[in-house]
Amino acid sequence: MHILQPKHSKLSAKETEELLTKLNISKAQLPKILISDESLPDDCQIGDLIKIERKTEGKLNIYYRVVV
């Protein structure tokens, strides 16, 4: 992982369910990320949820993607 690349982490099944319930959405409604993306953790599979943490100007922005 490159120093400028945002941190990508895989959510557990419990974290995934909590997030989907909190946002009141399904996995199909989340933006997608390809399984071939180099930034994904090694243990990712299709259907997993990824949390992306990007720091900009001292603020932490969090994004979620589903692996396809």
N, C-alpha and C positions, 0 to 999 in steps of 0.2 A: 504494500500500500504506500502510495506517495504521500508526503507530508501535507500537500495542499488538497488532497482528496478528502471529502467529507467522510465521517465515520459511518459505516454500514453495519447494522447488526440485525440478526434474525430474532423475531419475536417468538416466545413460547406459545403453546396452544392456549394457555390461560390468558396471557397478555393479549393475544389476538382476539379472543372472545370478548374480553373486557373493552377493548378498543372499538370493536364493531358495535357492541351494545351502547357504548357511550356516544358514538357518532350516529347511531341508528342507521347504519348502512350495511351493505353486503360486500363481500370481496370483489364482486363484479363491478362495483361502483368506484373502486380505488384505481388510481393510475397504475400502469403496468411497468415492469422492468424485465428485460430479457434474461433468461438463465445464463446466456453466454456473456453477460456483462462482467468485465474483469474486476469490478469493485465489490462484487458479492462475496460473502463468506463461503468457504469451501463446502460446507455441509448443507447448502441450500438446495431445495427441490421445488418443482413446480407447485404453486399454490401457497407457498410460504409468504408471510408478511415480513417486509424489511423496513426497519426504522433508519432514516438517514438524518444525521445530526450535522448541520452546517452552521459554522460560526461566522457572522458578518457584523462588523463594527461593534464588537463586544456583545452582540445579542445571539442567542442560540435559537436557530430555526429548525423545527423538526418536520420531516416529511415522511409519508408512508407510501410504500409501493408493494404490489403483489407480483410475485415471480411468475412469468409465463414462458 
